[in-house]
């Protein structure tokens, strides 16, 4: 059965290469649809309180964009690798198109720094919470439209028909690269066959994300566009174990930035971003600081006069953040990232040192938490889906059991990954590492329990 599935997948990959012109047309359709979802609602009035999904274009676009589009983009990465990046992403398509007609400058050294995707994700997430990006069309246009313009400008200035933005600067590129490690399909490269196959060859493919195709081993950086499928008869789309990339290459093909993005961003910061609106801790923090400000006659921080592009400011909706609100959001999200992410980092590092393992092994062990991080992102984003559907009067009684099942399954997957990573070690080394991984996953699960059941 696996052989038959691989044959089918291989033919699909080759078909993607043959029908690249059709794929380009589909990409432009996605660009138009994406632009419509972003621009049109931002030009319309803010929906009234009695507005509903099916009779208000702004609410419908919000539901499509945040309730369906983004949660299922994440799901597609987990199932098919970065197929979204290679075939459908509007920013990637526009950046590559601009690069074909731009200056063609070389990529500067500062742009190649490996930390940009991590910092981009952290800063974008923080800024999005300050201006309520999930709730207002103007905020979504500012963040996502600004990102798209930056992608076009980067493409115009750098590279020749390449996706320099996607490779080095995209705020979600690092997250997608992490999630793609779990994909059950990828374009496999047989390097030995590549070297042995002297020709004749297909024309050299244009690898837009600037990869060394011959040495590619995983799905993290590959955009799964199919352009290299069949090259030298050594590249084909095949099925694989979802654990393979972490178990086989996690120690060698991951960087410290991968671990930081996962622990401090995908887990720590994301939990804080989804949690603060329902957290009693946030309310206590705000009340404590407000009392202190009143006692010290610093009342200007209690004013809600910031522009909407800096802090949420929609007085007609009775929704306007004070400067104190913005400060508390930054403090809460920063604490969530540093305390939870830093705590997990310390636990994994100490356990690895106790077991006599290297920093590379610590990075690999941290990747075992990736299924739980992915489940958290999906649950957090889909919370908007659930909220909007409940506004329409749907009870959705099945949601809580599904959330619990997904979290438990993700935790079990983390433990199974940890077992496979630690299996070559001796029992006395394996026990503290697996115990630490169980403790780390329980800490993350407890944070989501507070989000959905505790508060």
PyMOL commands that set and color helices and strands:
alter all, ss='L'
color gray80, all
select helices_A, chain A and resi 2-18+20-43+53-55+57-80+83-88+90-100+109-112+116-130+137-157+164-169+173-180+191-196+213-215+231-233+244-249+256-278+280-295+299-302+315-317+323-354+359-367+370-391+399-422+427-454
alter helices_A, ss='H'
color red, helices_A
select strands_A, chain A and resi 185-189+235-239+313-314+319-320
alter strands_A, ss='S'
color yellow, strands_A
deselect
rebuild
show_as cartoon
